[in-house]
Amino acid sequence: MTENELFLMYDASFDEMDAEGCPSFGYVLVFSHDAAEKFTPGENPANPAVSMLFTDHADGSISGDLLGWAHLDHEIFQQFPLGQFLLLMEQAAQVAINAYRQVNQVPDKILVQNLADPDLLQFDVQFNDLQLNEAQSEQQLAQQMMLGRPYLDS
């Protein structure tokens, strides 16, 4: 694990529908591989964490909302600039919702890596049990997800 990795863990206990019937998915941001391994959905984390809600709106827009913080007095929150956090939340919402739109399944884990340029983030979307229909191979899915890559252009 390197210091530039962050983990967004899906937590269905935060999921909800808005008044228009649009889905929102809960994620918890943790700051280390160890915290990601120990993460249990629906429970208060033992490590510093931030809970977020990503919404797929009826008009096609995507939003990310901050729900809360765990262990706010931890030093990681002093080192993590607010602007960088908001950029991460906005981009992670785009990645998670666009992945959901592609396969109709919520990603279970999103690994975020800071690249050499501090304004660039790399996302690794992971599904624990992705169920593809018989007509869809993993290679076809990967090609489909790479075409256009709308979440990278936002």
C-alpha positions in Angstrom: 0.0 0.0 0.0 1.2 3.5 -0.8 0.2 6.7 0.9 -1.6 7.9 -2.2 -4.3 5.2 -2.1 -7.8 5.8 -0.7 -10.7 3.4 -0.6 -14.4 3.9 -1.2 -16.4 1.1 0.3 -20.1 0.5 -0.7 -22.4 0.6 2.3 -26.0 -0.3 1.4 -27.3 0.9 4.8 -27.0 4.5 3.4 -28.9 3.7 0.1 -32.2 5.5 -0.5 -34.5 6.8 -3.3 -35.4 10.4 -3.7 -38.9 11.8 -4.3 -38.6 11.1 -8.0 -37.6 7.5 -7.5 -33.9 8.1 -8.3 -31.4 5.8 -6.6 -28.7 7.0 -4.2 -25.8 4.8 -3.1 -23.9 5.1 0.1 -20.1 4.9 0.2 -17.6 5.2 3.1 -14.1 6.7 2.3 -11.3 5.1 4.3 -7.7 6.1 4.2 -5.8 2.8 4.3 -5.8 -0.7 3.0 -6.0 -2.0 6.6 -9.1 0.1 7.3 -10.7 -1.1 4.0 -10.0 -4.7 5.1 -11.6 -4.1 8.5 -14.6 -2.2 7.0 -18.0 -3.7 7.9 -21.1 -2.1 6.1 -23.7 -0.7 8.5 -21.3 -0.3 11.4 -19.4 2.8 12.7 -15.8 2.5 11.4 -13.1 2.1 14.0 -10.8 4.2 11.7 -11.1 7.8 10.3 -13.7 7.7 7.6 -16.1 9.9 5.6 -19.6 8.8 4.5 -21.0 10.0 1.2 -24.1 9.6 -0.9 -24.0 9.4 -4.7 -27.3 10.1 -6.5 -28.3 9.2 -10.1 -30.8 12.0 -10.8 -33.8 11.6 -13.3 -32.4 14.4 -15.5 -29.1 12.4 -16.0 -27.1 14.5 -13.6 -25.0 12.9 -10.8 -24.3 14.4 -7.4 -22.2 13.5 -4.4 -23.3 14.6 -0.9 -21.3 14.5 2.3 -23.1 12.5 5.1 -20.7 12.6 8.0 -17.2 12.0 9.4 -15.8 9.4 11.8 -12.9 10.2 14.1 -12.7 13.8 12.9 -9.9 14.6 15.4 -7.5 12.2 13.5 -4.5 13.8 11.9 -5.5 12.6 8.4 -8.2 15.2 8.3 -5.6 18.0 9.0 -3.5 16.7 6.1 -6.3 16.3 3.5 -7.2 19.6 1.9 -10.9 20.3 1.6 -10.7 21.2 -2.1 -9.0 18.0 -2.8 -11.6 16.1 -0.9 -14.5 17.8 -2.7 -12.8 17.0 -6.1 -12.4 13.4 -5.0 -16.1 13.2 -4.0 -17.3 14.7 -7.3 -15.2 12.4 -9.4 -16.0 9.3 -7.4 -19.7 10.0 -7.7 -19.3 10.2 -11.5 -17.3 6.9 -11.6 -19.6 5.0 -9.3 -22.9 6.1 -11.0 -21.5 5.6 -14.5 -20.3 2.1 -13.6 -23.8 1.4 -12.1 -25.4 2.6 -15.4 -23.2 0.3 -17.4 -23.9 -2.9 -15.6 -26.9 -2.2 -13.4 -24.9 -3.1 -10.3 -23.3 -0.9 -7.7 -19.5 -1.2 -7.4 -18.5 -2.7 -4.1 -15.2 -1.0 -3.8 -13.4 1.9 -5.6 -9.7 2.2 -5.2 -8.5 5.8 -5.7 -4.9 6.6 -6.5 -3.3 10.1 -6.7 -1.1 10.3 -9.8 2.1 12.4 -10.2 0.0 15.4 -11.0 -2.0 16.3 -7.8 -5.1 17.1 -9.9 -5.2 13.7 -11.5 -6.9 10.7 -9.9 -7.1 7.1 -11.1 -10.1 5.0 -10.2 -10.2 1.2 -10.0 -13.8 0.0 -9.9 -14.3 -3.4 -8.2 -17.4 -5.6 -8.1 -17.4 -8.6 -5.6 -19.9 -10.6 -7.6 -20.6 -9.1 -11.0 -23.4 -10.9 -12.8 -23.1 -10.4 -16.5 -25.9 -11.6 -18.8 -25.0 -14.4 -21.2 -24.6 -12.2 -24.2 -22.0 -10.1 -22.4 -18.4 -11.1 -21.9 -16.0 -9.4 -19.5 -14.0 -8.2 -22.5 -17.1 -6.7 -24.2 -18.0 -5.0 -20.9 -14.6 -3.5 -20.6 -14.7 -2.2 -24.1 -18.2 -0.8 -23.6 -17.1 1.0 -20.4 -14.0 2.5 -22.0 -15.9 3.9 -25.0 -16.5 7.6 -24.4 -15.5 7.3 -20.7 -18.0 10.1 -19.7 -16.8 10.2 -16.1 -13.3 11.0 -17.1 -14.4 14.1 -19.1 -16.4 15.7 -16.4 
